[in-house]
Amino acid sequence: MNPLTGDIAVLGTGVTGVAVSQYVLDAISAGAEATLTVYDERDGEQQQAIATELRRLGVTVNLGATEVSLSHDVVIASPGIPPSAPLVQSARARAHRVISEIEFAFELSDSPWVAVTGTNGKTTVTSLIAHIIRCAGLPVECVGNIGDPAIAVVGVSGPSTIIVAEVSSFQLALTQQFRPRVAVLLNITPDHIDWHGSLDAYAYDKARIFANMGEGDTAVVDIDDPGSAPYATSLRDQGIVVAPISRSAVPAGGAGLETDELLIDTAAGTFEIVNRSELHIRGDHNVSNALAAARAVSALGVAPALIAEGLRSFVPIAHRLEPIATHSGVEFINDSKATNPGATRMALTAFADRSVILLLGGRNKGNDFSELCDDVRACRAVVAFGEAGADIAAALDECVTVIRAGGMRDAVEAARQLARPGDVVLLSPACASFDEFSGYAERGDTFRATVNGGSVVNPE
């Protein structure tokens, strides 16, 4: 079904909504027989400015909308709008199809797709896959939750360009025909329960990445994670090539770790790729990420030597265990992207031999912070800040010394007071950032600026 015909509606005027609207407008200008309506429940200055420009181009725009009031052939929902929202619910009642932007882009694309999902590690693995593909000299675009919206590159990429997409459960929930050639499932741990309603619903939407895959497609699944491991078995019934990854062995047809060597096992043989000491990204979880990326690109035909080159040259991404500075012997690490306890737990494995002052806080997404109790016992202290500070302190004060702080800047200052040479001050907040910031990137940038604006109080 061609999604570029008939009466089209877009939900949202953020980056994704604007990109979809522009694509539809360009198609209409090129002769597509379609009309465009845009809805947004917000009605602020930014939305007003966008609406003014869209209306100038002939688009019907409804701001402050609580429902989709007209019938539409297809509705494209932005990923920030939950399926339970009135806009989406009313769209389902009135539209022939309600799909995500990822689905819309896929249906209009003739490129091969690699899709990456999981609770944690998506951005690192997506970036690493794209980096290795570039090292192999192949054309590639990174889209989804990283880089440009997928629809923004569809019009300029052809069948030779590999599209590597970081896809969230939000985007997958509204897919219908989405079929990547290679799909990666890293892990499934509690997150976004407030958005999905339950862990089962969250896991169901994650697993939609495999829904349309079949013979000739490859599913890379981390079998060390109890949430994702069951899919390694069930997917074989669909005729999919399953490539399991593990740090405890080298699974047949997958990738694994053997005495610190990363290996991939393929139909052509088993190949040593790199030693874990050659990776610039830290922590056990990043060994798993490297294995997943290596096996995914090998499914595309990239040679082991080129995979090794890509793994060796890849450097940490901003806000993901990113080294910020060392002041008076204290190392400051920005892991602002860790927005749930599972991500924080993974981050702590990177510093198992160091004394850590851990900064936790922000807005809770329905998670239980007590599950971090065993992980934080070895920390020098936890600094609990932001909207969730009281909940964090209540959950962890019997496990570790907890210091309360107001916001990010107060939390950094408290960490300075506690720090000693050789310590690590780790921002890995286990929370969303929306109590104080527009997103995890602003939070991480504020951490960086605050850290580099002063020095450690206790240098002795």
N, C-alpha and C positions, 0 to 999 in steps of 0.2 A: 504494500500500500504506500503510495506517495504521500508523505505528510505535508507536502507543499501545495496542496490544492484545497479549495473550499474555504470555509470560515475558520480562521486560525485565531487562537487566543494564547496569550503569554501571561503567566502569573509571576509577578515580581518585576521591579525596575532596578534591581542590583546589577552587578557586572554580568551575570549570566543572562538575566532577562533582557538587558540592553543588547547583548551580543546576538541572542536569538531574534530579537525584533529587527535588528539591522540586517541579519541574513534574510529574513522573510521579506523585508522591504526591497532588498537588492534583487531577490527573485521575482517580486512583483514588477519591478522596473524592467526586468529582463523578459517579461511576458507570462509569468506564472499567474494562473487564474485563481487568485486568493485574495482574501481580505484579512486585516489584522486588527485585533482588539487587545488592549493591555489592561490588566487589573493589578492593583496593589492595595493592601490593607493600610499601608502607611500613607501619610499626607503631609510630610515635612518639606522643608525648603529644598532638599536635594531631590525628592520625588517631584516636586512642582517644577523644578528646572528641567528635569528629564521629560516630564509630561509636555511641557511647552514645546520642546524640540520635536517630540514625536507627533504632536498634534499638527505642527507646522508641515510635517511630512504626510499628513492625511490619516494618521492613526487615531482610532477612538481609544481614549485613555480614561479609566475609572479609578481615581484615587480614593482612599478611605473606604474601599469596597469590602463589604462583609460577605458577599456571595457573588458567584458568577450568575448574572441575571439573564443571560441570553443562551440560546443553543449554539454549539460550535461543533465543527467536524473534528477538530483536534485541539487539545489544550496542552501546552508545554509548561510544566511547573518548575520553578527554580528550586534548587536543592535545599534552601533554607526554610521552605514552607512544609511543615509536617503533613502527612496524609490525613491526619485527623483535623486539620484546620478547616474552618468553614468554607474558605475559597476552594480547597481541593474537594471537599465533600460535595459542595454544590456543583462543581465542575463534573464530577462523576455522575451526578444525576441528570445533567443536561447535555453533556458532550458525548460524541461517539467514541472518542479515545482520549485518555489523559495519560501523558507520558512525560518522562524526564528529559532534560536537555541532552544527556548522554544517549538516550534512545533516539532522539530526534537526529542528532549528529551521525550516529551509527547508520541509520536508515538512509542517509544521504551520502554516505561515504563509500568509496570503492577501495580504501586502503586496508591492509591487514592490521588488526588490533591486538594489542597485549593489554590486559586489564589486571589491575592489582587492587585487592581489597584485604581487609583485616582490621581489627581494632587498633593495633599499633604497628608502626613500621612502614605504612603505605608509601609515604612521601620518599623515605630513604630508598626503598626498593624500586619505586617508579623512576626516581632520578638515577639510580645505579644502572637499571636496565637501559635507560636512554643513553647514559654515558658510555656503556660498553658497546652499544650499537653504533654510536658515533665513532668510537675507537676502531670499529670494524669497517668504517668508511661508508656506512649505509645511511640514507636519509631517514630522519626520525623527528617526531614532534611529541612533546610532553603536554598532556591536557588533563582536564578534569579538575580535581582539587588542587592541582599544581600547574603553574603556567597559565596559558590562555584557556578559556572555555573551549570545549571540543568543537563546537560549531564554528568558532572563529578560524580554525585551521582546515576545516573540511573543504572549503572553497579553493584553497591554495595548495592542497596536497593531493597527490595522485596515487595510483595503484602501487607505485614503488616506494612510497613513504610509509614507514611503520608508525602507527599511532600508539603511543604508550599512555594509558589512561589510569590515573588514580581515581578509583570509584568508591564512593561512600555508600553506606546502607541507604542513605537518603535518596541517592540517585538510582540505586538498583531497585528500590521499592516500586518505581514506576517504569520499569523496562518490560518490553513485550517480545521483541525479536533480537535483542542484543546478544551477539555471539562472537566473542573474541576468539582468535586463533589459539592464543595462550592465555590462560587465566591463573592468577596466583591468589591463594588464600593463605594468609600468614597466621592468623589467630582469631579466636572469638572469645572475648572476655567482657564482663559487664561494662557497658558504656551506653550513653544516650538512651537510658531506660525511660527518662522523662519524655523523650521524643517518640519512641516506639511503643511504650506501654508495658513491655515485658522483655525479658532476655530471650524467650522463645521467638517472639516477633522480630527482634533484632537479628538473631541468628538466621531466621528464615529469609530475611531480606538480604543478608550477606551472601547466602548460598544461591541467590538468584543469579549470581555471576556465572553459574554453570548451567542454568536452566535450559538453554538452547544449544549447548555444545554437543558434539557427537563425534563420529568417526573421523580421525585425522587431527582432532584438536587435542591440546595438551593442558592438563590441570596440574599445577604445582601446588602441593599441599604440605604444610608443616605438620608432621605427625608427632612432634614433641608437645604440641599444644592440645590439651584435651578437648577444646572446643572445635578445632578444625580437623583433628585426626580422623573422626568417623567418616568424613567425606572421601578420604583416600580409598575406602572400601566401596562405598555406595556408588561412586562415580564410574567405576569400571563397568557397571551394568548398563551404562549409556554408550559404551563403546569408546569412551574417552581414554586417551593415553594418560595414565596417572603417574606423576613424577613426585614421589614423596621425598621430603628433606628432613634431616635429623642431625643433631650435634653428637648423638651417641653411637651412630653407626653410619654406614654408607648403604642406604636402602637400594634394592635392585631397581634400576631404571630412574633413580633419583639423584640426590646429592647429599653428601654427609662429611663428617669430620673424622679423621683417623690420625691419632697422635699429632694433633695441631695442623694437619694438612687438610685443606679443602679439596674434595674430590667430587667429580660428577661421573655417573654411570649411565652410559647411553648404549644404543644398539651397536655403535662402532667400537665400544670398549670403555674401560674405566680410566679416567685421566686425572692426574694431580694438577691442580690449578695454582694455588698459592698457599703459603703458610699463613696462619692467622696473624702472626707477628708482622706480616707485610701490609695488613689492612690499616688504614688511617682512622677508621671508625671503630669506636671502643665498645666493649661489652659483649657478653655472650649473645644477646639478642641481635647484635649486628653481624655476628658470625652466621646466625640463621638467615638474616637478611641477605648477606652476600651469597649464601648457598642458594637461596630462592632466586636471586637475580641471575646467578650463573646458570642454573638449570633452565630458567625461562629463555635466556638468549640462546642456549644450546639447542633448544627446540626450534629456534628460527634458523639454525644452521651455522651459527657463529662458531668459529674454530676455538679450541681450548686456549691456544696461545694468545688470541685476541681477547678472550675473556679474562685471562690473567693480567694482561696489560691494563684493561679497564678497571679491574679490582684494585690493582696496585696504585693507580693514579687518582682514584676517587677520594675526595676530601669531605669532611663533615659538612652537612647543610646547616644553614642558619637556624637556630632555635631547636636543634636536635643534638644534644650533647656537644654543643659548640664551645670550644675553649674561648673565653673572653679576654682574660688577663691573668697575670700573676703579680700580686702585690705583697711584698715582704714575706715571700715564701708561701703565700696562700693562693691556690688556684681557684678561679671563678669559672663555673661552667653554666652555660645557658641551655636548658632543656625545656624551654617554655612550651613546646609542642606537646609535652606530656600532660594531657588533660584528663587522665583517669588513673586510678591506682595501679593498674596493670603496667602502664607505661613507666610510672615512677619505680615500680619494682624492678623492671628491666634496667633502668638507668643506674640503679644502685649496684647492680652486678659489675658495672664498669669500674667501680672504685672499692672493690671488696677488700683491698689491702691498704686503704687510706682511711683517715679519720674524716668524717663527712658532717658538715652542718647543712641540713636539708631544709629548703624553703618550700613549704606547702601552703596553698591557699588560692582563693578565687571564689568562683561560684560552683557549688556542688551540682552534679548532674544526676543525682539519685544514687550515688555510690556509697558504699560502706567503708569508711576510712580505717576501721579496726582491722581490716584484712592486711594492712601494712605493718601491723604490730611487730611481727617477727623480723621483718625486713629492716626496721629502723632501730632495733635494739643496739646495733653496733655503731650508730651515729653518735657523734658528740652531743648533738642537740637537734631538735626540730624547731624551726621558726614558723609559727602558724599565723597567717595573715589573711586579710580580706573578709569577704562575706561568710566564708565557711570556716573562719579561724576558730570560732568557739566549738564547732562540731569536731574539727580536727583535734583540738586540745582535749576534748572529752574522750575521744576515741583512743588517743595515744598516750595520755599522761601517765599511765601505769607502765608503759613500755620504754619510755625515753624522756629525757628532759625536754619539756616543751616551753618555748618562749612565745608569748603573744605579741603581735605587732599589728599596726593599723593597716597600712597599705604597703605597696612594693618598696618604696623608699625607706620606710621604717623597718621593713624586714631586712633589707640589705644592711642598714646601720646596726641592727641587732646582731646580724651575722658577723660584722666586723668586730664587734665587741667580744664575741666568743672565739674568734679564729686565732689559731696558732700556726707558726710556720710548719708546712707539710700538710696542713688541712686542705680539704676541698669544700668550697661553698657551692652547693648545687641547687640551682633553681630547677625543680622538677615537680610542678605544683599539684598534680593529680586533680586539677579542677579546670573548668572553663574560666575564661578571663573577663567575662562580660560584666562583672560587678564594678570593675575599675577601668577596663580598657575596651577598645573596639575589637580586639582579637588577640590571639596568642603572639602574633608578630609585634604588635605595639607593646605588649607586656615584656617580651624578650628584649626589645630595643630599649625600653626604659630601664631594665635590669642592667644592660650593657652600659648605658650612659651613666647610671648611678654608680656602678662599680668603678668606672674609669674617672669619676669625679672626685675620688678621695683615696685614702690609703687605709691600711689595716690599723686598728687602734692598738692592738697588742702584738708588736713585732718581736717581743723577746722570746 
